[in-house]
């Protein structure tokens, strides 16, 4: 009887090694996907902060412009990648301003529709983004 049982434990051991190796590969793949997802989430937060920097820039331009004239020319700008510095340096920021004037009595009120778009490509917003393209857009109204 012993003759027929020889080698049975090696078959079981090889089977267990194959199953455990598949489990290890699955765990490594899952971990890599989680790390990539986390990195994209951080980049999304940074893109939002870069767009906020564009809104802050436009707010400063509107606040320091003469009251008698619209600040649309000074308000609209583009920040090339690398111009913001720090962790925001990978982002291109495009700021657009659309002024509208309203007359109330003897005063002219200027309202600005400001849109700041931050993205990871040199063309922002990009109509044909790549796989790791990140974009955040913020729109505000400013009055003066």
C-alpha positions as CSV (number, residue, x, y, z in Angstrom):
1,X,0.0,0.0,0.0
2,X,2.8,2.4,0.7
3,X,3.9,2.1,-2.9
4,X,0.8,3.8,-4.3
5,X,1.0,6.8,-1.9
6,X,4.5,7.9,-2.8
7,X,4.5,11.5,-4.3
8,X,1.0,12.4,-3.1
9,X,2.3,15.1,-0.7
10,X,4.4,16.8,-3.4
11,X,1.3,17.2,-5.6
12,X,-0.6,18.8,-2.7
13,X,2.4,21.1,-2.0
14,X,2.7,22.2,-5.6
15,X,-1.1,22.9,-5.7
16,X,-0.8,25.0,-2.6
17,X,2.1,26.9,-4.0
18,X,0.3,27.7,-7.2
19,X,-2.8,28.9,-5.3
20,X,-0.8,31.0,-2.9
21,X,1.2,32.6,-5.8
22,X,-2.1,33.6,-7.5
23,X,-3.3,35.1,-4.3
24,X,0.0,37.1,-3.9
25,X,-0.3,38.4,-7.5
26,X,-3.9,39.5,-6.9
27,X,-2.9,41.3,-3.7
28,X,0.0,43.1,-5.4
29,X,-2.3,44.2,-8.3
30,X,-4.9,45.4,-5.9
31,X,-2.3,47.3,-3.9
32,X,-0.9,49.0,-7.0
33,X,-4.4,50.1,-8.1
34,X,-5.1,51.6,-4.6
35,X,-1.8,53.5,-4.7
36,X,-2.6,54.9,-8.1
37,X,-6.1,55.9,-7.0
38,X,-4.7,57.6,-4.0
39,X,-2.2,59.5,-6.0
40,X,-4.8,60.7,-8.5
41,X,-7.0,61.9,-5.5
42,X,-4.1,64.0,-4.2
43,X,-3.5,65.5,-7.7
44,X,-7.2,66.3,-7.9
45,X,-7.0,68.2,-4.6
46,X,-3.9,70.1,-5.9
47,X,-5.7,70.9,-9.1
48,X,-8.6,72.4,-7.1
49,X,-6.1,74.5,-5.1
50,X,-4.4,75.7,-8.4
51,X,-7.9,76.8,-9.7
52,X,-8.4,78.6,-6.4
53,X,-5.1,80.4,-6.9
54,X,-6.5,81.6,-10.3
55,X,-9.7,82.8,-8.6
56,X,-7.6,84.7,-6.0
57,X,-5.6,86.3,-8.8
58,X,-8.7,87.5,-10.6
59,X,-10.2,88.8,-7.3
60,X,-7.0,90.8,-6.7
61,X,-7.1,92.2,-10.2
62,X,-10.8,93.2,-9.9
63,X,-10.3,94.7,-6.4
64,X,-7.3,96.9,-7.5
65,X,-8.7,98.0,-10.9
66,X,-10.2,101.5,-11.3
67,X,-13.9,101.7,-10.5
68,X,-14.7,103.5,-13.7
69,X,-13.4,100.8,-16.0
70,X,-13.8,97.0,-16.3
71,X,-10.9,94.9,-15.2
72,X,-11.4,92.1,-17.7
73,X,-8.1,92.6,-19.5
74,X,-6.1,92.4,-16.3
75,X,-8.4,89.7,-14.8
76,X,-8.0,87.1,-17.6
77,X,-4.7,85.4,-17.7
78,X,-2.9,82.1,-18.2
79,X,-0.4,80.6,-15.8
80,X,1.9,78.1,-17.5
81,X,2.9,74.9,-15.9
82,X,5.7,75.6,-13.4
83,X,4.7,79.2,-12.8
84,X,2.8,78.6,-9.6
85,X,5.6,76.7,-7.9
86,X,5.6,74.2,-5.1
87,X,3.1,71.3,-5.3
88,X,1.0,73.3,-7.8
89,X,3.8,73.5,-10.4
90,X,2.5,70.7,-12.6
91,X,-0.7,72.6,-13.4
92,X,-1.6,75.0,-16.1
93,X,-4.3,77.5,-15.0
94,X,-6.5,79.5,-17.3
95,X,-8.5,82.4,-15.9
96,X,-11.4,83.9,-17.9
97,X,-13.4,87.0,-17.0
98,X,-16.6,88.2,-18.6
99,X,-17.6,91.7,-17.3
100,X,-21.1,93.0,-17.4
101,X,-22.1,96.6,-16.4
102,X,-25.3,97.6,-14.7
103,X,-26.4,101.1,-14.0
104,X,-28.1,101.8,-10.7
105,X,-29.0,105.5,-10.4
106,X,-25.8,107.4,-11.0
107,X,-23.5,104.5,-10.4
108,X,-22.2,101.8,-12.7
109,X,-21.8,98.4,-11.1
110,X,-19.5,95.9,-12.7
111,X,-20.2,92.1,-12.3
112,X,-17.5,89.7,-13.4
113,X,-18.2,86.0,-14.2
114,X,-14.8,84.5,-13.5
115,X,-13.8,80.9,-14.4
116,X,-10.5,79.4,-13.4
117,X,-9.6,76.0,-14.9
118,X,-6.5,74.1,-13.7
119,X,-5.3,71.0,-15.5
120,X,-2.3,68.8,-16.0
121,X,-1.8,69.5,-19.7
122,X,-0.3,72.6,-21.4
123,X,-3.7,73.2,-23.1
124,X,-6.3,73.9,-20.5
125,X,-9.1,72.7,-20.8
126,X,-8.0,70.0,-23.1
127,X,-10.7,68.6,-25.5
128,X,-8.8,65.3,-25.9
129,X,-7.3,64.5,-22.5
130,X,-4.9,61.6,-21.8
131,X,-5.4,58.8,-19.3
132,X,-3.9,60.7,-16.3
133,X,-5.5,64.0,-17.2
134,X,-6.8,66.0,-14.1
135,X,-8.9,69.1,-14.4
136,X,-10.8,71.2,-11.9
137,X,-12.9,74.2,-12.7
138,X,-14.2,76.9,-10.4
139,X,-16.7,79.6,-11.4
140,X,-17.5,82.7,-9.2
141,X,-19.2,86.1,-9.6
142,X,-17.4,89.2,-8.4
143,X,-18.9,92.6,-8.1
144,X,-17.4,96.0,-8.0
